[in-house]
Amino acid sequence: MTESTPSSSGPLAGKTIALGVSGSIAAYKAADLTSELRKAGADVHAVMTESATQFISALTLGTLSRNPVLSSFWKEEGWQPGHIELADKVDLFLVAPATAQQVGNYANGLAPDLLGAIYLATKAPVLLAPAMNGKMYEHLAVQKNLETLKSRGVEIIEPVVGELACGYEGIGKLAPVDEIVKRVLTHQS
Ligand SMILES: Cc1cc2nc3c(=O)[nH]c(=O)nc-3n(C[C@H](O)[C@H](O)[C@H](O)COP(=O)(O)O)c2cc1C
């Protein structure tokens, strides 16, 4: 797949965004998010965890972003690992949806996957949009990890209350795509 020419118009023109997608049922919303960010002018590079590929295909995110999708350390091409190249060049690292696993990895400096490695390697602002079962979200372990990340300057796009895929009603639903886009737009200058 060849790289796209970033759109030259829109409020995010000239911005390169790494969009991390992890293994939540909300991963399908990353398709819409990718499309909206690209339409706003951003050069979007989707990075998926192995679990995320169970929920949405790399083909979908690659087609909508018009860029190759990274999904494994072991499939990268070129002399420089693609995730390090991406970590260096992005203006923003957004993870939506971010699982409890991802939140825990970043809070603890773990890099078992591409997203953990990009989190540690990038100097760009980091935005996380967690999505998970409400009890998981409210668990002290997850809340402590989120506090740790906030104290390091990571911006959390809080999940909302609603019907959850696990059958419960409560907090934990991924923030609406337009809210996530709005938060990204605050980083446009
Ligand atoms: C149907 C289904 C839905 C899931 N949804 C979520 C979710 O919304 N949030 C979450 O933290 N984990 C969820 N999980 C569990 C994660 O997929 C699991 O913790 C996985 O290890 C996350 O890996 P990743 O962060 O590398 O993508 C779900 C699992 C299944 C089977």
The ligand as an SDF file (V2000), in Angstrom:
LIG
                    3D

 31 33  0  0  0  0  0  0  0  0999 V2000
  -16.4600   -8.9430   23.2150 C   0  0  0  0  0  0  0  0  0  0  0  0
  -15.3530   -8.3190   24.0120 C   0  0  0  0  0  0  0  0  0  0  0  0
  -15.4170   -6.9760   24.2910 C   0  0  0  0  0  0  0  0  0  0  0  0
  -14.4210   -6.3650   25.0460 C   0  0  0  0  0  0  0  0  0  0  0  0
  -14.5080   -5.0430   25.3080 N   0  0  0  0  0  0  0  0  0  0  0  0
  -13.5740   -4.4540   26.0770 C   0  0  0  0  0  0  0  0  0  0  0  0
  -13.6690   -3.0690   26.3740 C   0  0  0  0  0  0  0  0  0  0  0  0
  -14.5670   -2.3490   25.9320 O   0  0  0  0  0  0  0  0  0  0  0  0
  -12.6910   -2.5420   27.1530 N   0  0  0  0  0  0  0  0  0  0  0  0
  -11.6570   -3.2700   27.6700 C   0  0  0  0  0  0  0  0  0  0  0  0
  -10.8320   -2.7270   28.4100 O   0  0  0  0  0  0  0  0  0  0  0  0
  -11.5400   -4.5880   27.3830 N   0  0  0  0  0  0  0  0  0  0  0  0
  -12.4650   -5.1870   26.5990 C   0  0  0  0  0  0  0  0  0  0  0  0
  -12.3430   -6.5140   26.2910 N   0  0  0  0  0  0  0  0  0  0  0  0
  -11.1720   -7.2550   26.7780 C   0  0  0  0  0  0  0  0  0  0  0  0
   -9.9280   -6.9030   25.9560 C   0  0  0  0  0  0  0  0  0  0  0  0
  -10.1340   -7.2380   24.5810 O   0  0  0  0  0  0  0  0  0  0  0  0
   -8.7000   -7.6370   26.5280 C   0  0  0  0  0  0  0  0  0  0  0  0
   -8.4170   -7.1380   27.8200 O   0  0  0  0  0  0  0  0  0  0  0  0
   -7.4890   -7.5340   25.6630 C   0  0  0  0  0  0  0  0  0  0  0  0
   -6.4120   -8.1910   26.2930 O   0  0  0  0  0  0  0  0  0  0  0  0
   -7.1080   -6.0980   25.3920 C   0  0  0  0  0  0  0  0  0  0  0  0
   -5.9390   -6.0970   24.6350 O   0  0  0  0  0  0  0  0  0  0  0  0
   -5.3760   -4.8190   23.9030 P   0  0  0  0  0  0  0  0  0  0  0  0
   -5.4080   -3.6850   24.8710 O   0  0  0  0  0  0  0  0  0  0  0  0
   -4.0120   -5.2520   23.5310 O   0  0  0  0  0  0  0  0  0  0  0  0
   -6.2250   -4.5680   22.6950 O   0  0  0  0  0  0  0  0  0  0  0  0
  -13.3240   -7.1350   25.5300 C   0  0  0  0  0  0  0  0  0  0  0  0
  -13.2600   -8.4830   25.2040 C   0  0  0  0  0  0  0  0  0  0  0  0
  -14.2500   -9.0700   24.4630 C   0  0  0  0  0  0  0  0  0  0  0  0
  -14.1390  -10.5350   24.1350 C   0  0  0  0  0  0  0  0  0  0  0  0
  1  2  1  0
  2  3  1  0
  2 30  2  0
  3  4  2  0
  4  5  1  0
  4 28  1  0
  5  6  2  0
  6  7  1  0
  6 13  1  0
  7  8  2  0
  7  9  1  0
  9 10  1  0
 10 11  2  0
 10 12  1  0
 12 13  2  0
 13 14  1  0
 14 15  1  0
 14 28  1  0
 15 16  1  0
 16 17  1  0
 16 18  1  0
 18 19  1  0
 18 20  1  0
 20 21  1  0
 20 22  1  0
 22 23  1  0
 23 24  1  0
 24 25  2  0
 24 26  1  0
 24 27  1  0
 28 29  2  0
 29 30  1  0
 30 31  1  0
M  END
$$$$
